[in-house]
């Protein structure tokens, strides 16, 4: 098992992998359609996208959390 302190990094790794996989599949399909080269082009695109997406998620997540915290009402603890 991975120690709990690595949960945010693991979350970002999995999230960026899944999102970049889906987005690169859609973008690749729009450019080359579902021909013989689709899978190899998609995988090449995905690996590059993931290499960009993972560090981006790690850098942007704290900023996003702060923005969300300002937008969302705090939970009512007096109750």
Secondary structure, DSSP 4 states (H G I P E B T S, - for coil): ---GGGHHHHHHHHHHHHHHHHHHHHHHHHHHTTSTTHHHHHHHHHHHHHHHHHHHHHHHHHHHHHHHHHHSPPP----
